[in-house]
């Protein structure tokens, strides 16, 4: 196919031009060129007229040549073949060679979206090379126009680059590919550019080279000619040898690598060496004699191979035209899947699951979050929901009561499927399974084991007898124990937790089966939270991503999917199952031969997908980076509601935009946790996207809050929710000890470290602001200060469009003067806190009607737990507090056994900081052997200086320790409020009320609040002395009871203490020494449906 835009038309002077192309150039009269330091080639290709140019073949030839003589990483392509994207890649990669493979005409090169004149190309390349020369970086030295009628383009380009190549006539595809192969083979082999040109054009007329340097002196360093050696080899190479040879190693070196590492092919067996630590493999490579750059190349090549496998798997997962015609007989169903791979995979245990989502990139993560919510701890809005406290989910069928499913029940379903069961027993099992409770399923499975109607590879009657337990349902507990143990790697931290905190030698104690099953359910939920989702998803005809998890979770996950489908089928009366039940996910395929498909797919495709997944499943963590960024399910669930606006927030955002249009400013008010900061960020980011010249200033109270917001925004950048460039136009300023600090902007270093960059101050007129928007968060702490108000006026920030966020309940004072020209917008729907936490905060709230506040979600949450103790000597106050904080920490570790790095915030009164509580508490934590982890106390400002989590699980877990003031605006999973209650006087009443309110409302809905305080007569918490507990939490009932606050009038006897018994069900008691112990009996606690096993809550 011709690369001439005008098709078969001939150029009138073609003969003359071809004659000119044969002119001999005397290169000796030109100066010597600079020696190229790299071999980077940028390949720009596009077929704008769909004439089926073999651009893929041309790219493949260059790639093969560079694999043999250079480095495949040196071959680059722009994301889109537009001139703008090409120049963006030029600036990013600094290529030596710029290669155009496209159509051309006499006055322009035909790229995507528009034709580009040679003058534009020359101007851009000249500017780039001049900039590179000033910085000492690599310049573009060679431009190749492999297109028709491009010799004049090359002639012009030679004025700003050392050399350029073009063609003066019509160019056929076959000739273009032949030139490419011959030209670059010689060039990358180390021959001179003049020789490469001679070999390239060969007998192909029309190619011409222009230049301003001596082409005889331009050459790349000679590589090892391993391509010839490989071609001369008499033996047949394995795939691995070919892979290393093509990656740049000689035949000898490739054979040595494969022999030393005992690998022959990309199979599960041959990649087992990757399970070793990278240093061990490096030692083996060093023994072979590989230099450091060769070892680096080895790992780069392996990562490239992993990426190739990943992409091939993802493409296999996409639907294609021929699949729509596949019959049911060709579809591989769950029942036909072989269990042989389960036993083969027993050693590796880890599972990789590929999943396909019907949505697009912008909706994928929201779908994944909702899917995990349905499978995880939180209550959902579809047919399947989850009871938080019980680790049970409900399936709802039309006209029938809800059916509760626990993790144990799903595990038993999997066990029965994997087992050999007598026909009659299996019929009875499936007749009852969809309507059975956990007790009924437990009894049925136990009966099958007693009657020996079931055979399973983990059920050994002899070993059960040796287990020596005759308790009721002991057989089921034993089988469950064996299945879980054999599905968890021996070196996994959760293995120890399973033995010591779940099973607890159950066969030797007096505990009932139902008690241990509750712990098993909770343990399995915690494992589900550790699912890793690779969010660098791949777009095929839908979106494909990978999930990594323990084998035990995979087993339960697929049973969850199958159970949901069966329930849906039983209620839909033969209709197709609605894919929305699975949040847009239509396919799941696992390493161990399990699949769940909502559409037809060929069985051979599933087999190949599983084969690739098995390779990916054994990769060590360093190689998983090639599969994209990883998000734990727990992190995804914790961020629910923080990546998208709720309906209420969207409505208020619209009101804010309208107010901005009317009055140039808005005052966003609302209780803590309603998402004022988050809404402002969304509005500002949207404004930055619309207006490329817009800059925004955030005025904040503390440096810690600056890093918190920067951490938040950079996380959105990392997960590609916002564009990277937007962050460069957000500036910050905060109130330091010596006045206002800033403005500055934040940048992220390579290791995820956040660092501030100072901003140059611009001189403007009195009626002008250098920022289009000024956002003032925690405005109730800013505008109560006359000096701060003067600073805002001095800097002319009030001349910009302004957005204030405030709440009177968080203010330390009552007299605050806000700008009168701002229009008020109210948020009233709490997103951050659970219902219990929100209701507890109402006790210390002011300035808004209780009836006006509601929760966006229906998560009841954990109780707010007060630890009130009698204070001994005032001289040892800090030590007494440290003792009780450590006791609280022990309980936190029981409630949240996973990683708590930067997820606990200890918020203390300023006076305790002055008493050196931080150092005393650190000493107590270091000495306490009952704590399963080691902890390091850090300030709030240090918690958010990195966007990455801990790389090594053995490191200390960081706990935030700071004052409430330094934590304003931020949030944490666990909040421990320490020493915030003092004897109430008229002077400091509002201050202490504000401290308690701000501390309580920092907790996320999946977390908890614990209050540690010495007993204070007539303090804000003194109403606890008259507390009585109810069995059930009812948010509406509690809000009705809170008609008066305990702090409203402490001088009135009835309001000072005894009226507070009406708050009985929103608090839970603690059981430590000298703490409140007026708690319910065990039977009363178990009656609490919202939080079983605990007393009702605050």
Secondary structure by P-SEA (a helix, b strand, c coil): ccccccccccccaaaaaaaaaaccccccccccccccccbbbbbbbbcccccccaaaaaaaaaaaaaacccccccccccccccaaaaaaaaaaccccbbbbbccccccccccccccccaaaaaaaaaaaaaaaaaaccccccbbbccccccaaaaaaaaacccbbbbbcccccaaaaaaaaaaaaaaaaacccaaaaaaaaacccccbbbbbcccccccccccccaaaaaaaaccccccaaaaaaaaacccaaaaaaaaaaaccccccccccccccccaaaaaaaaaaacccaaaaaaaaaaaaaaaaaaaaaaaaaacccccccccccccccccccccaaaaaaaccccbbbbbbbbcccccaaaaaaaaaaaaaccccccccccccccccbbbbbcccccbbbbcaaaaaaaaaaaaccccaaaaaaaaaccccccaaaaaaaaaaaaaacccccccccaaaaaaacccccaaaaaaaaaaaaaaaccccccaaaaaacccccccccccccaaaaaaaaaaaaaaaaaabbbccccccccbbbbbbbbcaaaaaaaaaaaaaaaaaaaaaaccccccccccccccccccccccccccbbbbaaaaaaaaaaaaaaaaccccccccccccccaaaaaaacccccccaaaaaaaaaaaaaaacccbbbbbbcccccaaaaaaaaaaaaaaacccbbbbbbcccaaaaaaaaaaaaaaaaaccccccccccccccccccccccccccccccccbbbbbbbbbbbbbccccccccbbbbcccccccccaaaaaaaaaacccccbbbbbbbccccccccccccccbbbbbbcccccccaaaaaaacccccccccccccccccccccccccbbbbbccccaaaaaaaaaaaaaaaaaaaaccccccccccccccaaaaaaaaaaaaaaaaaacccccbbbbbbcccccccccccccccccbbbbbbccccccccccccbbbbccccccccccaaaaaaaaaaaaaaccccccbbbbbbcccccccccccccccccccccaaaaaaacccccccccccccccccccccccccbbbbbccccccccccaaaaaaccccccccccc
